[in-house]
Amino acid sequence: MNAPVADNLSDAGGINAFGSNITLKGLTIDAGNVPAEEGKFTAAVSNHNGAVGGTGFSLHVENCTIKGTDSQFADGILFDSPGFDVKNCKISGFKQAVEFFGDNFVVPESGNMVSGNTVRDCSFAIHGYFVRCRRPRLSRGRFSRPAGWNRRQKIIP
C-alpha cells in the first residue's frame, strides 16, 4: 500500500471503513512505511472520519496480520467510533498497534474487545480513551519488547 499522507479529516491514508458492522477477517496487510506527520491521523486500517463523526460506525478486525515498516507516527488500526473489536491479530511496525478515541461516544453495552493479539515493534500496544466510559474491557494479549526498548517502560497487560 503506497497511500498518500492522510488529509487528517476523513482519510487516514490506508484502508478506510466507514459504516456499521464492518468486519475485516483473515487479511494480510503489508502497509510498508506509512507516511505520516506527528499530530495527523494516519493508519493502515481506520474508521476515523472527522467530516461526519463516527457515531454510527463499528469495525471488527479478526485474524489479520498488519505490518508496518518503522511507521513512526502511524497506527496499525485507528478507531474513532463507539463500537470496535480486535481479535487474534498480529500487528507490528507502528507507533501504536491499536488506537481508539471517543470524545463524543459512550461505550456500547456489549463492550469493546481487544483480545488474543500479538504486538511487536510498536511503541504502544493499545492507546486510547472514551470520555464517558464505565468499564473498558481489555484482555491479555502477547507483547514483546520493541526495538529500542527502555527498561523503565512498562507494558501492563
N, C-alpha and C positions, 0 to 999 in steps of 0.2 A: 504494500500500500504506500504510495507516494502522494499523500494528501497534502494540500496546501496548508499553510498556517490557518488556524481556526479564526473565524470572524468574531469570536467571543460573544456572540449573541445567540444565534440559532444553529451554529455548526461547530462541532468540537473537532473537526478535521478528519475523523475516522468514519466508522460505521455509526450512523445516527438513526436511532429507533424511536420515532415519535408516534405514540399510540398506546393503547391499553392491552394488557396481557400479551405482550410480545415475548416470545421465547427464542433464544439463540442456543442451540444444542449441538454438541459434538463438532464444533468448528475449530479449525486451527487457523489462527490469525497471526501472521508474521508482520508486525507493524513497522519493523525497522527502527530508524531513529526518527521518532515523531517530532516534527519541527514545532517548537513552541517558544513562547516568551513567558518569563515569570509573570504571574498575575493573570494570565489568559487561561481560558478553559480549553484544554486540548486533551484528547483521549483516543485510544484505539477503538473503544466502544462507548457510546454515550446516549443518554436521552435528555441531555441538557438543551433546553430551548428557551432562552431568555426572552424571545419575542412573544411567546404565548404563555409561558409558565408551564409547569409540568403537572398540574393538579390532576388531570385525568390519565396521566401516563403510569404505566407499570412495565417493568422489564425484568425478565428472568434469564439468567445466564447459567447454563449447566454443561458440565463435562467438556469445557472448552480449554484450549491452550492458547494463551495470548502472550506473544513475545515482543518485547521492545529491545532496542539496542542503545543502551545508555541514554534513554529519553529523560533528560534531567528535570524537566518541568511538566511532563505529561503523565496522565493517569492511564492505567490499564483499562479500567472501567469507571466512568463518571455517571453517577445517578443524581438527577435533580427531579425527584418525584417521591410521592409518599410510599409507593409500593415497589419493592425490588427483592431479588434473591440472587445469590451467587453460590453455586453448589458444585463441589468436586472439580474445580478448575485449577489449572496451572498457569500462574501469571509471573512474568519475570521481565526485568529490564526497564522499569518505570520509576518515577519518583514515588508514586502511590499506586499500589495494586488496585485498591478499591477506594474511591472517594464518593461520599454522598453528602448532600446538604439539603436542608429543608427549612428554610426561613419561614415559609408560609404553609407548612404541611403538618398534619398530625399523623403519627404512625398508625397504619390501619390495625384493626382489632386482630387480624391474622398475624400481625408482626412482619418483620423482615428477617430473612435468614441469610447468614454468611457462614457456610459450614463446609468442612472437608476439603478446603483449598490448600494448595501448595504455593507459597510465595517465595521467590528468590530474587536477589539483586534489586530490591526496591527499598527506598528509604522508609516508607510506611506500608504496612500490610493493609490496614484499614484506617481511614481518616475521615471523620465527618461528624455531623450533628443534626439534630432536629430541635427546633426551638420549643415545641410542645410535645414532649416525649415522656411517657411514664416509665416504661421498662424496655429498653432496647435489648434484643436477644442476639448475642453472638456466641457461637460455639467454637470449640477448638479446631484449629487447622494446623498444618505443619509449617513451620517457619525456619528458614536457615539464615545464617549470618551473611548480610550483603557485602559486596566488595567495599573496602574502606571502613569496615566495622569499627566502631569506637566502643571499647569495653564499658564505658559509662552509660551507653544507651541500653535500654531495656525493652524487651518485647514481652508484653503481658498477654498471655493467651486467655 
